Amino acid sequence: METYINLYISPTAHQRLSQAVRGFCVLSAYQTAYQIAYFFVYRLRNFFLRSFRLGRIFADQDAQSFAQYEIQSWQDLQASFHRSAQ
C-alpha cells in the first residue's frame, strides 16, 4: 500500500526554494568552471616556468661551453706564438 503525503508549500516559499536551488546550481557551475580554469592556468604557469628554467639551464651551458672555447682558442693562440718565437 502506498502512502502519499500532501505537502502544501505557499507560492512565495516555492519561489524562494526554486531560486535557492537555481542559485546553488549556478554557484556550483561557477565553482566547477573556476576549478577547471584554475587547473589549466596552473598547468600553463608550470609549463612556462619549466620552459624558462630549462632555457636558463641551456643558456648557462652554452655560456660555459663558449667560455671553454674562448679559453681553448686563447691557449692555442699563445702556443702558436710561443712556437713561432722559438
PyMOL Python script that loads the backbone (N, CA, C, O; Angstrom):
from pymol import cmd

cmd.read_pdbstr("""\
ATOM      1  N   MET A   1       0.842  -1.180   0.000  1.00  0.00           N
ATOM      2  CA  MET A   1       0.000   0.000   0.000  1.00  0.00           C
ATOM      3  C   MET A   1       0.886   1.242   0.000  1.00  0.00           C
ATOM      4  O   MET A   1       1.795   1.353   0.823  1.00  0.00           O
ATOM      5  N   GLU A   2       0.636   2.151  -0.891  1.00  0.00           N
ATOM      6  CA  GLU A   2       1.431   3.367  -1.000  1.00  0.00           C
ATOM      7  C   GLU A   2       0.759   4.485  -0.226  1.00  0.00           C
ATOM      8  O   GLU A   2      -0.463   4.640  -0.226  1.00  0.00           O
ATOM      9  N   THR A   3       1.612   5.256   0.432  1.00  0.00           N
ATOM     10  CA  THR A   3       1.089   6.376   1.206  1.00  0.00           C
ATOM     11  C   THR A   3       1.663   7.658   0.632  1.00  0.00           C
ATOM     12  O   THR A   3       2.876   7.776   0.459  1.00  0.00           O
ATOM     13  N   TYR A   4       0.821   8.595   0.345  1.00  0.00           N
ATOM     14  CA  TYR A   4       1.239   9.894  -0.172  1.00  0.00           C
ATOM     15  C   TYR A   4       1.035  10.942   0.900  1.00  0.00           C
ATOM     16  O   TYR A   4       0.025  10.953   1.603  1.00  0.00           O
ATOM     17  N   ILE A   5       2.001  11.812   1.009  1.00  0.00           N
ATOM     18  CA  ILE A   5       1.862  12.932   1.933  1.00  0.00           C
ATOM     19  C   ILE A   5       1.671  14.169   1.088  1.00  0.00           C
ATOM     20  O   ILE A   5       2.536  14.525   0.287  1.00  0.00           O
ATOM     21  N   ASN A   6       0.570  14.807   1.260  1.00  0.00           N
ATOM     22  CA  ASN A   6       0.280  16.017   0.508  1.00  0.00           C
ATOM     23  C   ASN A   6       0.865  17.193   1.279  1.00  0.00           C
ATOM     24  O   ASN A   6       0.391  17.544   2.359  1.00  0.00           O
ATOM     25  N   LEU A   7       1.898  17.791   0.709  1.00  0.00           N
ATOM     26  CA  LEU A   7       2.591  18.877   1.392  1.00  0.00           C
ATOM     27  C   LEU A   7       2.276  20.170   0.666  1.00  0.00           C
ATOM     28  O   LEU A   7       2.531  20.300  -0.531  1.00  0.00           O
ATOM     29  N   TYR A   8       1.743  21.085   1.367  1.00  0.00           N
ATOM     30  CA  TYR A   8       1.390  22.362   0.757  1.00  0.00           C
ATOM     31  C   TYR A   8       2.518  23.352   0.996  1.00  0.00           C
ATOM     32  O   TYR A   8       2.931  23.578   2.134  1.00  0.00           O
ATOM     33  N   ILE A   9       3.004  23.934  -0.073  1.00  0.00           N
ATOM     34  CA  ILE A   9       4.017  24.979   0.026  1.00  0.00           C
ATOM     35  C   ILE A   9       3.415  26.229  -0.589  1.00  0.00           C
ATOM     36  O   ILE A   9       2.872  26.204  -1.693  1.00  0.00           O
ATOM     37  N   SER A  10       3.522  27.301   0.139  1.00  0.00           N
ATOM     38  CA  SER A  10       2.968  28.547  -0.386  1.00  0.00           C
ATOM     39  C   SER A  10       3.743  28.976  -1.636  1.00  0.00           C
ATOM     40  O   SER A  10       4.910  28.613  -1.783  1.00  0.00           O
ATOM     41  N   PRO A  11       3.126  29.730  -2.524  1.00  0.00           N
ATOM     42  CA  PRO A  11       3.819  30.142  -3.751  1.00  0.00           C
ATOM     43  C   PRO A  11       5.101  30.927  -3.498  1.00  0.00           C
ATOM     44  O   PRO A  11       6.086  30.763  -4.219  1.00  0.00           O
ATOM     45  N   THR A  12       5.091  31.774  -2.485  1.00  0.00           N
ATOM     46  CA  THR A  12       6.317  32.537  -2.207  1.00  0.00           C
ATOM     47  C   THR A  12       7.425  31.617  -1.702  1.00  0.00           C
ATOM     48  O   THR A  12       8.587  31.785  -2.072  1.00  0.00           O
ATOM     49  N   ALA A  13       7.069  30.636  -0.849  1.00  0.00           N
ATOM     50  CA  ALA A  13       8.083  29.694  -0.363  1.00  0.00           C
ATOM     51  C   ALA A  13       8.618  28.839  -1.510  1.00  0.00           C
ATOM     52  O   ALA A  13       9.813  28.556  -1.594  1.00  0.00           O
ATOM     53  N   HIS A  14       7.695  28.435  -2.394  1.00  0.00           N
ATOM     54  CA  HIS A  14       8.112  27.644  -3.552  1.00  0.00           C
ATOM     55  C   HIS A  14       9.055  28.453  -4.450  1.00  0.00           C
ATOM     56  O   HIS A  14      10.049  27.934  -4.958  1.00  0.00           O
ATOM     57  N   GLN A  15       8.722  29.721  -4.632  1.00  0.00           N
ATOM     58  CA  GLN A  15       9.564  30.588  -5.459  1.00  0.00           C
ATOM     59  C   GLN A  15      10.943  30.752  -4.828  1.00  0.00           C
ATOM     60  O   GLN A  15      11.962  30.669  -5.513  1.00  0.00           O
ATOM     61  N   ARG A  16      10.966  30.984  -3.523  1.00  0.00           N
ATOM     62  CA  ARG A  16      12.250  31.151  -2.834  1.00  0.00           C
ATOM     63  C   ARG A  16      13.069  29.864  -2.878  1.00  0.00           C
ATOM     64  O   ARG A  16      14.284  29.898  -3.077  1.00  0.00           O
ATOM     65  N   LEU A  17      12.397  28.732  -2.692  1.00  0.00           N
ATOM     66  CA  LEU A  17      13.101  27.454  -2.732  1.00  0.00           C
ATOM     67  C   LEU A  17      13.679  27.189  -4.121  1.00  0.00           C
ATOM     68  O   LEU A  17      14.820  26.748  -4.256  1.00  0.00           O
ATOM     69  N   SER A  18      12.880  27.464  -5.148  1.00  0.00           N
ATOM     70  CA  SER A  18      13.386  27.243  -6.507  1.00  0.00           C
ATOM     71  C   SER A  18      14.525  28.211  -6.829  1.00  0.00           C
ATOM     72  O   SER A  18      15.474  27.841  -7.520  1.00  0.00           O
ATOM     73  N   GLN A  19      14.437  29.443  -6.336  1.00  0.00           N
ATOM     74  CA  GLN A  19      15.542  30.390  -6.538  1.00  0.00           C
ATOM     75  C   GLN A  19      16.808  29.915  -5.831  1.00  0.00           C
ATOM     76  O   GLN A  19      17.913  30.043  -6.358  1.00  0.00           O
ATOM     77  N   ALA A  20      16.630  29.363  -4.628  1.00  0.00           N
ATOM     78  CA  ALA A  20      17.787  28.873  -3.884  1.00  0.00           C
ATOM     79  C   ALA A  20      18.430  27.695  -4.612  1.00  0.00           C
ATOM     80  O   ALA A  20      19.654  27.617  -4.711  1.00  0.00           O
ATOM     81  N   VAL A  21      17.601  26.775  -5.125  1.00  0.00           N
ATOM     82  CA  VAL A  21      18.145  25.621  -5.847  1.00  0.00           C
ATOM     83  C   VAL A  21      18.826  26.087  -7.124  1.00  0.00           C
ATOM     84  O   VAL A  21      19.910  25.610  -7.460  1.00  0.00           O
ATOM     85  N   ARG A  22      18.199  27.020  -7.841  1.00  0.00           N
ATOM     86  CA  ARG A  22      18.800  27.546  -9.065  1.00  0.00           C
ATOM     87  C   ARG A  22      20.109  28.258  -8.746  1.00  0.00           C
ATOM     88  O   ARG A  22      21.098  28.100  -9.462  1.00  0.00           O
ATOM     89  N   GLY A  23      20.113  29.033  -7.681  1.00  0.00           N
ATOM     90  CA  GLY A  23      21.336  29.721  -7.272  1.00  0.00           C
ATOM     91  C   GLY A  23      22.437  28.753  -6.900  1.00  0.00           C
ATOM     92  O   GLY A  23      23.604  28.978  -7.222  1.00  0.00           O
ATOM     93  N   PHE A  24      22.070  27.673  -6.222  1.00  0.00           N
ATOM     94  CA  PHE A  24      23.068  26.672  -5.853  1.00  0.00           C
ATOM     95  C   PHE A  24      23.636  26.004  -7.097  1.00  0.00           C
ATOM     96  O   PHE A  24      24.842  25.772  -7.178  1.00  0.00           O
ATOM     97  N   CYS A  25      22.776  25.692  -8.072  1.00  0.00           N
ATOM     98  CA  CYS A  25      23.257  25.066  -9.318  1.00  0.00           C
ATOM     99  C   CYS A  25      24.187  26.006 -10.072  1.00  0.00           C
ATOM    100  O   CYS A  25      25.228  25.587 -10.578  1.00  0.00           O
ATOM    101  N   VAL A  26      23.804  27.281 -10.145  1.00  0.00           N
ATOM    102  CA  VAL A  26      24.663  28.260 -10.836  1.00  0.00           C
ATOM    103  C   VAL A  26      25.974  28.413 -10.098  1.00  0.00           C
ATOM    104  O   VAL A  26      27.034  28.490 -10.719  1.00  0.00           O
ATOM    105  N   LEU A  27      25.912  28.457  -8.764  1.00  0.00           N
ATOM    106  CA  LEU A  27      27.127  28.589  -7.967  1.00  0.00           C
ATOM    107  C   LEU A  27      28.031  27.381  -8.153  1.00  0.00           C
ATOM    108  O   LEU A  27      29.245  27.525  -8.296  1.00  0.00           O
ATOM    109  N   SER A  28      27.442  26.190  -8.150  1.00  0.00           N
ATOM    110  CA  SER A  28      28.285  25.005  -8.327  1.00  0.00           C
ATOM    111  C   SER A  28      28.863  24.966  -9.743  1.00  0.00           C
ATOM    112  O   SER A  28      29.983  24.497  -9.944  1.00  0.00           O
ATOM    113  N   ALA A  29      28.091  25.464 -10.736  1.00  0.00           N
ATOM    114  CA  ALA A  29      28.641  25.528 -12.096  1.00  0.00           C
ATOM    115  C   ALA A  29      29.798  26.514 -12.157  1.00  0.00           C
ATOM    116  O   ALA A  29      30.826  26.231 -12.774  1.00  0.00           O
ATOM    117  N   TYR A  30      29.634  27.685 -11.514  1.00  0.00           N
ATOM    118  CA  TYR A  30      30.734  28.651 -11.471  1.00  0.00           C
ATOM    119  C   TYR A  30      31.941  28.071 -10.748  1.00  0.00           C
ATOM    120  O   TYR A  30      33.081  28.264 -11.170  1.00  0.00           O
ATOM    121  N   GLN A  31      31.685  27.366  -9.665  1.00  0.00           N
ATOM    122  CA  GLN A  31      32.789  26.785  -8.905  1.00  0.00           C
ATOM    123  C   GLN A  31      33.527  25.738  -9.740  1.00  0.00           C
ATOM    124  O   GLN A  31      34.756  25.679  -9.732  1.00  0.00           O
ATOM    125  N   THR A  32      32.762  24.914 -10.462  1.00  0.00           N
ATOM    126  CA  THR A  32      33.385  23.908 -11.324  1.00  0.00           C
ATOM    127  C   THR A  32      34.197  24.572 -12.433  1.00  0.00           C
ATOM    128  O   THR A  32      35.315  24.151 -12.731  1.00  0.00           O
ATOM    129  N   ALA A  33      33.628  25.611 -13.040  1.00  0.00           N
ATOM    130  CA  ALA A  33      34.352  26.328 -14.097  1.00  0.00           C
ATOM    131  C   ALA A  33      35.616  26.963 -13.534  1.00  0.00           C
ATOM    132  O   ALA A  33      36.665  26.953 -14.178  1.00  0.00           O
ATOM    133  N   TYR A  34      35.511  27.515 -12.326  1.00  0.00           N
ATOM    134  CA  TYR A  34      36.681  28.122 -11.690  1.00  0.00           C
ATOM    135  C   TYR A  34      37.757  27.076 -11.421  1.00  0.00           C
ATOM    136  O   TYR A  34      38.943  27.321 -11.643  1.00  0.00           O
ATOM    137  N   GLN A  35      37.335  25.912 -10.943  1.00  0.00           N
ATOM    138  CA  GLN A  35      38.317  24.861 -10.662  1.00  0.00           C
ATOM    139  C   GLN A  35      38.998  24.384 -11.945  1.00  0.00           C
ATOM    140  O   GLN A  35      40.204  24.142 -11.963  1.00  0.00           O
ATOM    141  N   ILE A  36      38.216  24.252 -13.012  1.00  0.00           N
ATOM    142  CA  ILE A  36      38.803  23.823 -14.288  1.00  0.00           C
ATOM    143  C   ILE A  36      39.769  24.883 -14.805  1.00  0.00           C
ATOM    144  O   ILE A  36      40.874  24.565 -15.245  1.00  0.00           O
ATOM    145  N   ALA A  37      39.344  26.157 -14.748  1.00  0.00           N
ATOM    146  CA  ALA A  37      40.210  27.241 -15.229  1.00  0.00           C
ATOM    147  C   ALA A  37      41.474  27.328 -14.381  1.00  0.00           C
ATOM    148  O   ALA A  37      42.568  27.514 -14.914  1.00  0.00           O
ATOM    149  N   TYR A  38      41.327  27.194 -13.061  1.00  0.00           N
ATOM    150  CA  TYR A  38      42.488  27.256 -12.174  1.00  0.00           C
ATOM    151  C   TYR A  38      43.455  26.123 -12.495  1.00  0.00           C
ATOM    152  O   TYR A  38      44.671  26.314 -12.502  1.00  0.00           O
ATOM    153  N   PHE A  39      42.898  24.932 -12.761  1.00  0.00           N
ATOM    154  CA  PHE A  39      43.746  23.784 -13.089  1.00  0.00           C
ATOM    155  C   PHE A  39      44.565  24.060 -14.344  1.00  0.00           C
ATOM    156  O   PHE A  39      45.773  23.827 -14.368  1.00  0.00           O
ATOM    157  N   PHE A  40      43.890  24.568 -15.403  1.00  0.00           N
ATOM    158  CA  PHE A  40      44.609  24.802 -16.649  1.00  0.00           C
ATOM    159  C   PHE A  40      45.593  25.972 -16.528  1.00  0.00           C
ATOM    160  O   PHE A  40      46.689  25.919 -17.086  1.00  0.00           O
ATOM    161  N   VAL A  41      45.208  27.019 -15.806  1.00  0.00           N
ATOM    162  CA  VAL A  41      46.127  28.146 -15.618  1.00  0.00           C
ATOM    163  C   VAL A  41      47.347  27.700 -14.823  1.00  0.00           C
ATOM    164  O   VAL A  41      48.470  28.103 -15.126  1.00  0.00           O
ATOM    165  N   TYR A  42      47.129  26.874 -13.812  1.00  0.00           N
ATOM    166  CA  TYR A  42      48.239  26.364 -13.011  1.00  0.00           C
ATOM    167  C   TYR A  42      49.169  25.506 -13.865  1.00  0.00           C
ATOM    168  O   TYR A  42      50.391  25.626 -13.777  1.00  0.00           O
ATOM    169  N   ARG A  43      48.571  24.623 -14.707  1.00  0.00           N
ATOM    170  CA  ARG A  43      49.393  23.787 -15.575  1.00  0.00           C
ATOM    171  C   ARG A  43      50.171  24.639 -16.571  1.00  0.00           C
ATOM    172  O   ARG A  43      51.347  24.379 -16.823  1.00  0.00           O
ATOM    173  N   LEU A  44      49.517  25.661 -17.141  1.00  0.00           N
ATOM    174  CA  LEU A  44      50.173  26.539 -18.103  1.00  0.00           C
ATOM    175  C   LEU A  44      51.315  27.301 -17.435  1.00  0.00           C
ATOM    176  O   LEU A  44      52.399  27.435 -18.001  1.00  0.00           O
ATOM    177  N   ARG A  45      51.059  27.796 -16.230  1.00  0.00           N
ATOM    178  CA  ARG A  45      52.090  28.521 -15.486  1.00  0.00           C
ATOM    179  C   ARG A  45      53.290  27.623 -15.217  1.00  0.00           C
ATOM    180  O   ARG A  45      54.433  28.038 -15.406  1.00  0.00           O
ATOM    181  N   ASN A  46      53.035  26.401 -14.780  1.00  0.00           N
ATOM    182  CA  ASN A  46      54.139  25.477 -14.518  1.00  0.00           C
ATOM    183  C   ASN A  46      54.906  25.137 -15.787  1.00  0.00           C
ATOM    184  O   ASN A  46      56.129  25.001 -15.768  1.00  0.00           O
ATOM    185  N   PHE A  47      54.163  25.000 -16.907  1.00  0.00           N
ATOM    186  CA  PHE A  47      54.823  24.704 -18.176  1.00  0.00           C
ATOM    187  C   PHE A  47      55.778  25.833 -18.559  1.00  0.00           C
ATOM    188  O   PHE A  47      56.918  25.579 -18.947  1.00  0.00           O
ATOM    189  N   PHE A  48      55.311  27.087 -18.450  1.00  0.00           N
ATOM    190  CA  PHE A  48      56.178  28.202 -18.824  1.00  0.00           C
ATOM    191  C   PHE A  48      57.347  28.354 -17.864  1.00  0.00           C
ATOM    192  O   PHE A  48      58.466  28.647 -18.286  1.00  0.00           O
ATOM    193  N   LEU A  49      57.092  28.157 -16.576  1.00  0.00           N
ATOM    194  CA  LEU A  49      58.196  28.234 -15.621  1.00  0.00           C
ATOM    195  C   LEU A  49      59.228  27.158 -15.915  1.00  0.00           C
ATOM    196  O   LEU A  49      60.430  27.421 -15.868  1.00  0.00           O
ATOM    197  N   ARG A  50      58.768  25.947 -16.217  1.00  0.00           N
ATOM    198  CA  ARG A  50      59.697  24.868 -16.540  1.00  0.00           C
ATOM    199  C   ARG A  50      60.459  25.190 -17.814  1.00  0.00           C
ATOM    200  O   ARG A  50      61.660  24.935 -17.901  1.00  0.00           O
ATOM    201  N   SER A  51      59.768  25.752 -18.807  1.00  0.00           N
ATOM    202  CA  SER A  51      60.445  26.107 -20.062  1.00  0.00           C
ATOM    203  C   SER A  51      61.514  27.162 -19.828  1.00  0.00           C
ATOM    204  O   SER A  51      62.631  27.048 -20.332  1.00  0.00           O
ATOM    205  N   PHE A  52      61.163  28.205 -19.048  1.00  0.00           N
ATOM    206  CA  PHE A  52      62.147  29.258 -18.785  1.00  0.00           C
ATOM    207  C   PHE A  52      63.311  28.717 -17.977  1.00  0.00           C
ATOM    208  O   PHE A  52      64.460  29.102 -18.192  1.00  0.00           O
ATOM    209  N   ARG A  53      63.005  27.809 -17.033  1.00  0.00           N
ATOM    210  CA  ARG A  53      64.090  27.230 -16.230  1.00  0.00           C
ATOM    211  C   ARG A  53      65.009  26.401 -17.115  1.00  0.00           C
ATOM    212  O   ARG A  53      66.231  26.481 -16.988  1.00  0.00           O
ATOM    213  N   LEU A  54      64.425  25.594 -18.022  1.00  0.00           N
ATOM    214  CA  LEU A  54      65.263  24.828 -18.943  1.00  0.00           C
ATOM    215  C   LEU A  54      66.024  25.751 -19.879  1.00  0.00           C
ATOM    216  O   LEU A  54      67.181  25.493 -20.210  1.00  0.00           O
ATOM    217  N   GLY A  55      65.368  26.838 -20.310  1.00  0.00           N
ATOM    218  CA  GLY A  55      66.057  27.804 -21.160  1.00  0.00           C
ATOM    219  C   GLY A  55      67.256  28.414 -20.462  1.00  0.00           C
ATOM    220  O   GLY A  55      68.315  28.593 -21.062  1.00  0.00           O
ATOM    221  N   ARG A  56      67.079  28.734 -19.182  1.00  0.00           N
ATOM    222  CA  ARG A  56      68.217  29.285 -18.427  1.00  0.00           C
ATOM    223  C   ARG A  56      69.317  28.258 -18.281  1.00  0.00           C
ATOM    224  O   ARG A  56      70.498  28.595 -18.374  1.00  0.00           O
ATOM    225  N   ILE A  57      68.942  26.994 -18.050  1.00  0.00           N
ATOM    226  CA  ILE A  57      69.953  25.944 -17.918  1.00  0.00           C
ATOM    227  C   ILE A  57      70.732  25.803 -19.213  1.00  0.00           C
ATOM    228  O   ILE A  57      71.961  25.732 -19.208  1.00  0.00           O
ATOM    229  N   PHE A  58      69.986  25.763 -20.351  1.00  0.00           N
ATOM    230  CA  PHE A  58      70.678  25.634 -21.637  1.00  0.00           C
ATOM    231  C   PHE A  58      71.525  26.859 -21.928  1.00  0.00           C
ATOM    232  O   PHE A  58      72.619  26.732 -22.477  1.00  0.00           O
ATOM    233  N   ALA A  59      71.040  28.046 -21.571  1.00  0.00           N
ATOM    234  CA  ALA A  59      71.828  29.258 -21.792  1.00  0.00           C
ATOM    235  C   ALA A  59      73.102  29.226 -20.947  1.00  0.00           C
ATOM    236  O   ALA A  59      74.172  29.621 -21.410  1.00  0.00           O
ATOM    237  N   ASP A  60      72.978  28.752 -19.704  1.00  0.00           N
ATOM    238  CA  ASP A  60      74.174  28.627 -18.863  1.00  0.00           C
ATOM    239  C   ASP A  60      75.164  27.629 -19.463  1.00  0.00           C
ATOM    240  O   ASP A  60      76.372  27.865 -19.469  1.00  0.00           O
ATOM    241  N   GLN A  61      74.634  26.504 -19.971  1.00  0.00           N
ATOM    242  CA  GLN A  61      75.528  25.521 -20.585  1.00  0.00           C
ATOM    243  C   GLN A  61      76.203  26.099 -21.826  1.00  0.00           C
ATOM    244  O   GLN A  61      77.389  25.866 -22.059  1.00  0.00           O
ATOM    245  N   ASP A  62      75.440  26.855 -22.626  1.00  0.00           N
ATOM    246  CA  ASP A  62      76.032  27.487 -23.811  1.00  0.00           C
ATOM    247  C   ASP A  62      77.112  28.489 -23.420  1.00  0.00           C
ATOM    248  O   ASP A  62      78.166  28.566 -24.052  1.00  0.00           O
ATOM    249  N   ALA A  63      76.831  29.257 -22.362  1.00  0.00           N
ATOM    250  CA  ALA A  63      77.828  30.242 -21.915  1.00  0.00           C
ATOM    251  C   ALA A  63      79.085  29.540 -21.418  1.00  0.00           C
ATOM    252  O   ALA A  63      80.198  29.983 -21.701  1.00  0.00           O
ATOM    253  N   GLN A  64      78.913  28.448 -20.679  1.00  0.00           N
ATOM    254  CA  GLN A  64      80.079  27.716 -20.188  1.00  0.00           C
ATOM    255  C   GLN A  64      80.887  27.120 -21.347  1.00  0.00           C
ATOM    256  O   GLN A  64      82.116  27.185 -21.363  1.00  0.00           O
ATOM    257  N   SER A  65      80.173  26.542 -22.311  1.00  0.00           N
ATOM    258  CA  SER A  65      80.902  25.940 -23.438  1.00  0.00           C
ATOM    259  C   SER A  65      81.596  27.024 -24.272  1.00  0.00           C
ATOM    260  O   SER A  65      82.698  26.809 -24.778  1.00  0.00           O
ATOM    261  N   PHE A  66      80.951  28.187 -24.413  1.00  0.00           N
ATOM    262  CA  PHE A  66      81.588  29.280 -25.150  1.00  0.00           C
ATOM    263  C   PHE A  66      82.822  29.784 -24.402  1.00  0.00           C
ATOM    264  O   PHE A  66      83.847  30.084 -25.015  1.00  0.00           O
ATOM    265  N   ALA A  67      82.720  29.875 -23.078  1.00  0.00           N
ATOM    266  CA  ALA A  67      83.883  30.296 -22.290  1.00  0.00           C
ATOM    267  C   ALA A  67      85.018  29.284 -22.431  1.00  0.00           C
ATOM    268  O   ALA A  67      86.181  29.666 -22.564  1.00  0.00           O
ATOM    269  N   GLN A  68      84.679  27.991 -22.403  1.00  0.00           N
ATOM    270  CA  GLN A  68      85.719  26.975 -22.591  1.00  0.00           C
ATOM    271  C   GLN A  68      86.339  27.088 -23.977  1.00  0.00           C
ATOM    272  O   GLN A  68      87.549  26.932 -24.138  1.00  0.00           O
ATOM    273  N   TYR A  69      85.503  27.362 -24.979  1.00  0.00           N
ATOM    274  CA  TYR A  69      86.012  27.530 -26.339  1.00  0.00           C
ATOM    275  C   TYR A  69      86.946  28.729 -26.418  1.00  0.00           C
ATOM    276  O   TYR A  69      87.996  28.654 -27.057  1.00  0.00           O
ATOM    277  N   GLU A  70      86.572  29.849 -25.768  1.00  0.00           N
ATOM    278  CA  GLU A  70      87.435  31.042 -25.773  1.00  0.00           C
ATOM    279  C   GLU A  70      88.761  30.755 -25.095  1.00  0.00           C
ATOM    280  O   GLU A  70      89.821  31.137 -25.592  1.00  0.00           O
ATOM    281  N   ILE A  71      88.697  30.075 -23.948  1.00  0.00           N
ATOM    282  CA  ILE A  71      89.933  29.756 -23.224  1.00  0.00           C
ATOM    283  C   ILE A  71      90.819  28.847 -24.069  1.00  0.00           C
ATOM    284  O   ILE A  71      92.029  29.053 -24.166  1.00  0.00           O
ATOM    285  N   GLN A  72      90.202  27.845 -24.675  1.00  0.00           N
ATOM    286  CA  GLN A  72      90.981  26.916 -25.501  1.00  0.00           C
ATOM    287  C   GLN A  72      91.601  27.628 -26.701  1.00  0.00           C
ATOM    288  O   GLN A  72      92.766  27.395 -27.024  1.00  0.00           O
ATOM    289  N   SER A  73      90.842  28.484 -27.357  1.00  0.00           N
ATOM    290  CA  SER A  73      91.385  29.182 -28.535  1.00  0.00           C
ATOM    291  C   SER A  73      92.492  30.155 -28.107  1.00  0.00           C
ATOM    292  O   SER A  73      93.484  30.313 -28.819  1.00  0.00           O
ATOM    293  N   TRP A  74      92.326  30.808 -26.944  1.00  0.00           N
ATOM    294  CA  TRP A  74      93.377  31.702 -26.462  1.00  0.00           C
ATOM    295  C   TRP A  74      94.645  30.928 -26.139  1.00  0.00           C
ATOM    296  O   TRP A  74      95.747  31.386 -26.440  1.00  0.00           O
ATOM    297  N   GLN A  75      94.494  29.756 -25.526  1.00  0.00           N
ATOM    298  CA  GLN A  75      95.660  28.932 -25.219  1.00  0.00           C
ATOM    299  C   GLN A  75      96.341  28.443 -26.508  1.00  0.00           C
ATOM    300  O   GLN A  75      97.568  28.391 -26.595  1.00  0.00           O
ATOM    301  N   ASP A  76      95.514  28.085 -27.508  1.00  0.00           N
ATOM    302  CA  ASP A  76      96.104  27.670 -28.794  1.00  0.00           C
ATOM    303  C   ASP A  76      96.859  28.818 -29.446  1.00  0.00           C
ATOM    304  O   ASP A  76      97.932  28.625 -30.019  1.00  0.00           O
ATOM    305  N   LEU A  77      96.287  30.018 -29.353  1.00  0.00           N
ATOM    306  CA  LEU A  77      96.946  31.188 -29.934  1.00  0.00           C
ATOM    307  C   LEU A  77      98.279  31.461 -29.234  1.00  0.00           C
ATOM    308  O   LEU A  77      99.286  31.733 -29.887  1.00  0.00           O
ATOM    309  N   GLN A  78      98.274  31.385 -27.887  1.00  0.00           N
ATOM    310  CA  GLN A  78      99.519  31.580 -27.139  1.00  0.00           C
ATOM    311  C   GLN A  78     100.551  30.518 -27.511  1.00  0.00           C
ATOM    312  O   GLN A  78     101.732  30.822 -27.674  1.00  0.00           O
ATOM    313  N   ALA A  79     100.099  29.270 -27.643  1.00  0.00           N
ATOM    314  CA  ALA A  79     101.027  28.192 -28.004  1.00  0.00           C
ATOM    315  C   ALA A  79     101.606  28.421 -29.399  1.00  0.00           C
ATOM    316  O   ALA A  79     102.787  28.159 -29.628  1.00  0.00           O
ATOM    317  N   SER A  80     100.804  28.896 -30.314  1.00  0.00           N
ATOM    318  CA  SER A  80     101.330  29.143 -31.662  1.00  0.00           C
ATOM    319  C   SER A  80     102.319  30.305 -31.650  1.00  0.00           C
ATOM    320  O   SER A  80     103.308  30.280 -32.382  1.00  0.00           O
ATOM    321  N   PHE A  81     102.058  31.342 -30.810  1.00  0.00           N
ATOM    322  CA  PHE A  81     103.030  32.429 -30.686  1.00  0.00           C
ATOM    323  C   PHE A  81     104.334  31.924 -30.117  1.00  0.00           C
ATOM    324  O   PHE A  81     105.406  32.301 -30.590  1.00  0.00           O
ATOM    325  N   HIS A  82     104.256  31.057 -29.088  1.00  0.00           N
ATOM    326  CA  HIS A  82     105.474  30.525 -28.489  1.00  0.00           C
ATOM    327  C   HIS A  82     106.242  29.666 -29.493  1.00  0.00           C
ATOM    328  O   HIS A  82     107.471  29.712 -29.540  1.00  0.00           O
ATOM    329  N   ARG A  83     105.527  28.890 -30.287  1.00  0.00           N
ATOM    330  CA  ARG A  83     106.201  28.045 -31.293  1.00  0.00           C
ATOM    331  C   ARG A  83     106.877  28.910 -32.356  1.00  0.00           C
ATOM    332  O   ARG A  83     107.985  28.614 -32.805  1.00  0.00           O
ATOM    333  N   SER A  84     106.180  29.996 -32.755  1.00  0.00           N
ATOM    334  CA  SER A  84     106.784  30.850 -33.790  1.00  0.00           C
ATOM    335  C   SER A  84     107.958  31.655 -33.224  1.00  0.00           C
ATOM    336  O   SER A  84     108.865  32.023 -33.971  1.00  0.00           O
ATOM    337  N   ALA A  85     107.954  31.928 -31.936  1.00  0.00           N
ATOM    338  CA  ALA A  85     109.056  32.685 -31.332  1.00  0.00           C
ATOM    339  C   ALA A  85     110.305  31.824 -31.196  1.00  0.00           C
ATOM    340  O   ALA A  85     111.417  32.350 -31.175  1.00  0.00           O
ATOM    341  N   GLN A  86     110.138  30.525 -31.106  1.00  0.00           N
ATOM    342  CA  GLN A  86     111.307  29.648 -30.924  1.00  0.00           C
ATOM    343  C   GLN A  86     111.936  29.363 -32.208  1.00  0.00           C
ATOM    344  O   GLN A  86     112.933  28.643 -32.261  1.00  0.00           O
TER     345      GLN A  86
END
""", "prot")
cmd.dss("prot")
cmd.show_as("cartoon", "prot")
cmd.util.cbc("prot")
cmd.orient("prot")
